[in-house]
Amino acid sequence: MTILVTGSTGTVGRQVVEQLLKRGANIRALVRDSSKANFPAAVDVVQGDLLDVDSLRSAFSGVSTLFLLNAVVPDEFTQALIALNVAREAGIERIVYLSVIHSDRYLNVPHFAGKFGVERMIEEMGINATILRPAYFINNDLTIKDVVTGYGIYPMPIGSKGLAMVDVRDIAEVAAIELIRREQATTPLPLNRINIVGPDTLTGTDIAAIWTAALGRPIAYPGEDTAGFEKNLRQFMPSWMAFDMRLMSERFVSEGMVPEAGDVDRLTALLGRPLRSYRDFVSEIATSA
């Protein structure tokens, strides 16, 4: 019995592989470039691409459970649908799919709408899957640490409704638990969805205050200039992606990313420990500021 992890060299996927290794699973990692895999010898590394049907058929052969993670790319939706159809063809009946919280509400945001379309396919085709719906990744803020420490501002336009930011390590551990649960079930388990959130729902002002306390000097939250945010992002990412991120930030501002009642308690019980907080994240990285 083998669990295949797609996106295995990325931020979440690599953590999922690590969590599965801790649990003694047989793991196959799908990678586009095997030279970047750098996994322990126990991991079976296979080279392939989610748009290359032949490579998927080969990679899926003998697999019992699939972790499907698609990067934010222009053809993300197509990649996911191809992967799921090839998985069905290969007889894989145990799947964990990484979607996003509020995929059904942020419908003007391209990568949210794409993930919701994949969720609809999973549901309409009766695929046995766990759909994981994580909130904004705390770890994304590693990219703006230098702005915070160098300019004294928290630049992400997240607004005042609040985001239930989540640590990618918690996402990966929930994913591994669900993969093992499905892998070990005597029959394929029915569809379920899990919101993966952090313990706190934080506003831009809240986050600036956390940085202020950690650094011992004032950090300001300058507000919601989403057009300026897009302009800055275009310096290091394609224009389509920068615009996608702007649309997402505008939904942060208009409605936030707020967990449902009971989400935090369910995750805490599932993990058997408290969720990692944004304050924990800042404390870990502020010492190197």
BELPEUR-V395849 format. One record per residue. N is the residue number from 0. RES is the residue in three letters. PSI is psi in radians with two decimals (999 if undefined). OMEGA is omega in degrees with one decimal (999 if undefined). Layout:
# BELPEUR-V395849
{{N	RES	PSI	OMEGA} {N	RES	PSI	OMEGA}}
This chain:
# BELPEUR-V395849
{{0	MET	2.21	-173.0} {1	THR	2.40	174.7} {2	ILE	2.16	177.6} {3	LEU	2.28	178.8} {4	VAL	2.07	171.8} {5	THR	2.84	-177.0} {6	GLY	0.53	-166.9} {7	SER	-0.28	179.2} {8	THR	0.06	-178.8} {9	GLY	-3.06	-175.0} {10	THR	-0.83	-179.6} {11	VAL	-0.81	-174.3} {12	GLY	-0.72	179.8} {13	ARG	-0.66	177.7} {14	GLN	-0.62	177.4} {15	VAL	-0.78	177.2} {16	VAL	-0.79	-179.6} {17	GLU	-0.76	-179.9} {18	GLN	-0.65	177.9} {19	LEU	-0.67	176.4} {20	LEU	-0.73	179.0} {21	LYS	-0.45	-177.0} {22	ARG	0.14	173.7} {23	GLY	0.39	-178.0} {24	ALA	2.70	169.4} {25	ASN	2.08	-169.6} {26	ILE	2.38	168.9} {27	ARG	2.26	-177.8} {28	ALA	2.13	176.7} {29	LEU	2.18	-178.5} {30	VAL	2.60	174.5} {31	ARG	-0.54	-178.9} {32	ASP	1.83	-175.2} {33	SER	-0.38	179.4} {34	SER	-0.31	-179.5} {35	LYS	0.00	-173.8} {36	ALA	-1.00	176.3} {37	ASN	0.83	178.8} {38	PHE	2.80	173.4} {39	PRO	2.76	-175.9} {40	ALA	-0.41	-179.0} {41	ALA	-0.31	-178.4} {42	VAL	2.20	176.9} {43	ASP	1.90	-177.5} {44	VAL	2.21	177.1} {45	VAL	2.44	-178.9} {46	GLN	2.39	179.8} {47	GLY	-3.14	-177.4} {48	ASP	2.50	-176.4} {49	LEU	-0.15	173.9} {50	LEU	-0.03	-180.0} {51	ASP	1.71	-173.3} {52	VAL	-0.70	-179.5} {53	ASP	-0.74	179.7} {54	SER	-0.58	177.1} {55	LEU	-0.77	179.0} {56	ARG	-0.69	178.2} {57	SER	-0.78	-177.9} {58	ALA	-0.60	-176.2} {59	PHE	-0.20	-179.0} {60	SER	2.17	179.1} {61	GLY	0.10	-179.7} {62	VAL	2.40	179.1} {63	SER	-0.54	-175.3} {64	THR	2.42	-175.3} {65	LEU	2.29	166.7} {66	PHE	2.00	-176.4} {67	LEU	2.00	177.0} {68	LEU	2.19	178.4} {69	ASN	2.27	177.8} {70	ALA	2.77	175.3} {71	VAL	1.70	-179.9} {72	VAL	2.86	-176.4} {73	PRO	-0.57	-177.7} {74	ASP	0.53	-179.3} {75	GLU	-0.80	-177.3} {76	PHE	-0.81	179.2} {77	THR	-0.75	178.8} {78	GLN	-0.80	-177.1} {79	ALA	-0.75	-178.6} {80	LEU	-0.69	176.5} {81	ILE	-0.82	-178.5} {82	ALA	-0.76	-178.6} {83	LEU	-0.67	178.5} {84	ASN	-0.71	177.4} {85	VAL	-0.62	176.9} {86	ALA	-0.75	177.1} {87	ARG	-0.77	178.3} {88	GLU	-0.62	-178.7} {89	ALA	-0.04	178.4} {90	GLY	0.31	179.0} {91	ILE	2.08	-175.5} {92	GLU	0.13	-179.0} {93	ARG	1.98	-172.7} {94	ILE	2.45	168.4} {95	VAL	2.13	-176.5} {96	TYR	2.29	179.2} {97	LEU	1.85	177.8} {98	SER	-2.43	179.2} {99	VAL	2.55	178.4} {100	ILE	2.53	179.7} {101	HIS	0.43	176.6} {102	SER	-0.48	-179.1} {103	ASP	-0.06	-179.0} {104	ARG	-0.56	179.0} {105	TYR	0.93	-167.4} {106	LEU	-0.21	174.8} {107	ASN	-0.08	-179.0} {108	VAL	2.02	-169.4} {109	PRO	-0.87	-174.2} {110	HIS	-0.37	172.7} {111	PHE	-0.83	-179.7} {112	ALA	-0.68	177.8} {113	GLY	-0.77	-179.9} {114	LYS	-0.62	177.8} {115	PHE	-0.65	175.5} {116	GLY	-0.69	177.1} {117	VAL	-0.74	177.1} {118	GLU	-0.73	-179.9} {119	ARG	-0.72	177.6} {120	MET	-0.80	179.7} {121	ILE	-0.78	-177.5} {122	GLU	-0.84	-175.4} {123	GLU	-0.55	-179.0} {124	MET	0.04	176.0} {125	GLY	0.55	-179.7} {126	ILE	2.33	178.7} {127	ASN	1.87	-172.8} {128	ALA	2.69	162.5} {129	THR	2.21	176.3} {130	ILE	1.97	178.3} {131	LEU	2.31	-177.4} {132	ARG	1.41	-179.5} {133	PRO	2.66	172.1} {134	ALA	-3.02	179.8} {135	TYR	2.33	-178.8} {136	PHE	2.13	172.8} {137	ILE	-0.75	-172.3} {138	ASN	-0.26	173.3} {139	ASN	-0.50	-175.2} {140	ASP	-0.05	169.3} {141	LEU	-0.53	-177.0} {142	THR	-0.33	-178.1} {143	ILE	0.20	179.5} {144	LYS	-0.75	-177.9} {145	ASP	-0.55	176.0} {146	VAL	-0.77	179.7} {147	VAL	-0.87	-175.0} {148	THR	-0.54	-176.1} {149	GLY	-0.55	-175.0} {150	TYR	-0.11	175.8} {151	GLY	0.48	177.2} {152	ILE	2.65	170.2} {153	TYR	1.90	-164.4} {154	PRO	-0.11	-175.9} {155	MET	2.15	-177.0} {156	PRO	1.35	-173.0} {157	ILE	-0.15	171.3} {158	GLY	-2.87	-172.3} {159	SER	0.07	177.2} {160	LYS	-0.56	177.0} {161	GLY	2.47	175.5} {162	LEU	2.37	177.1} {163	ALA	1.20	-173.5} {164	MET	2.47	-174.0} {165	VAL	2.49	177.8} {166	ASP	2.36	-178.1} {167	VAL	-0.44	177.7} {168	ARG	-0.60	176.2} {169	ASP	-0.69	176.3} {170	ILE	-0.85	-177.0} {171	ALA	-0.67	-179.0} {172	GLU	-0.71	175.2} {173	VAL	-0.75	178.9} {174	ALA	-0.80	-179.2} {175	ALA	-0.73	178.4} {176	ILE	-0.77	180.0} {177	GLU	-0.68	177.4} {178	LEU	-0.78	179.7} {179	ILE	-0.70	179.7} {180	ARG	-0.78	179.0} {181	ARG	-0.72	-179.6} {182	GLU	-0.69	-173.5} {183	GLN	-0.14	179.6} {184	ALA	2.46	-178.3} {185	THR	-0.51	174.4} {186	THR	2.69	-179.9} {187	PRO	2.36	-176.1} {188	LEU	2.66	-178.8} {189	PRO	2.91	179.1} {190	LEU	2.39	168.8} {191	ASN	2.77	179.2} {192	ARG	2.49	178.2} {193	ILE	2.05	168.9} {194	ASN	2.29	178.1} {195	ILE	1.94	-173.7} {196	VAL	2.96	172.8} {197	GLY	3.07	-175.5} {198	PRO	-0.29	-175.2} {199	ASP	2.54	174.0} {200	THR	1.94	-166.4} {201	LEU	2.47	173.6} {202	THR	3.01	175.7} {203	GLY	-0.71	178.9} {204	THR	-0.71	177.8} {205	ASP	-0.77	-176.7} {206	ILE	-0.69	175.9} {207	ALA	-0.67	179.2} {208	ALA	-0.65	177.7} {209	ILE	-0.78	176.9} {210	TRP	-0.69	178.9} {211	THR	-0.81	-178.7} {212	ALA	-0.68	-177.0} {213	ALA	-0.66	-176.1} {214	LEU	-0.29	-179.7} {215	GLY	0.41	175.4} {216	ARG	2.75	-172.1} {217	PRO	2.31	170.6} {218	ILE	2.22	-175.2} {219	ALA	2.70	170.4} {220	TYR	1.92	-170.7} {221	PRO	-0.13	177.6} {222	GLY	-2.80	-167.7} {223	GLU	1.18	175.1} {224	ASP	1.44	-174.8} {225	THR	-0.51	176.2} {226	ALA	-0.74	176.2} {227	GLY	-0.61	177.1} {228	PHE	-0.82	177.4} {229	GLU	-0.77	-179.1} {230	LYS	-0.75	179.3} {231	ASN	-0.73	-179.2} {232	LEU	-0.56	-178.2} {233	ARG	-0.20	177.2} {234	GLN	-0.40	-176.5} {235	PHE	0.21	173.5} {236	MET	2.81	-179.8} {237	PRO	2.68	-176.7} {238	SER	-0.66	-179.6} {239	TRP	-0.67	-179.5} {240	MET	-0.71	177.7} {241	ALA	-0.71	178.5} {242	PHE	-0.69	175.2} {243	ASP	-0.82	179.8} {244	MET	-0.63	176.0} {245	ARG	-0.80	179.5} {246	LEU	-0.69	176.6} {247	MET	-0.80	-178.6} {248	SER	-0.58	177.8} {249	GLU	-0.56	175.1} {250	ARG	-0.57	171.1} {251	PHE	-0.82	-175.5} {252	VAL	-0.73	-173.7} {253	SER	-0.56	-176.9} {254	GLU	-0.13	178.4} {255	GLY	-2.97	179.3} {256	MET	1.38	-168.1} {257	VAL	2.33	-179.4} {258	PRO	2.84	173.9} {259	GLU	2.80	179.6} {260	ALA	2.27	176.9} {261	GLY	-0.18	-177.7} {262	ASP	-0.86	-175.9} {263	VAL	-0.76	-179.5} {264	ASP	-0.71	180.0} {265	ARG	-0.76	-179.7} {266	LEU	-0.70	178.6} {267	THR	-0.72	178.1} {268	ALA	-0.71	-178.8} {269	LEU	-0.74	-177.9} {270	LEU	-0.38	-177.9} {271	GLY	0.43	179.8} {272	ARG	2.91	176.7} {273	PRO	2.62	174.2} {274	LEU	2.58	176.6} {275	ARG	2.42	-174.1} {276	SER	2.89	175.2} {277	TYR	-0.63	178.1} {278	ARG	-0.69	176.2} {279	ASP	-0.78	-179.2} {280	PHE	-0.85	-178.9} {281	VAL	-0.72	179.6} {282	SER	-0.65	-179.1} {283	GLU	-0.67	-172.5} {284	ILE	-0.30	-175.9} {285	ALA	-0.45	-178.2} {286	THR	-0.39	178.3} {287	SER	0.16	-178.3} {288	ALA	999	999}}
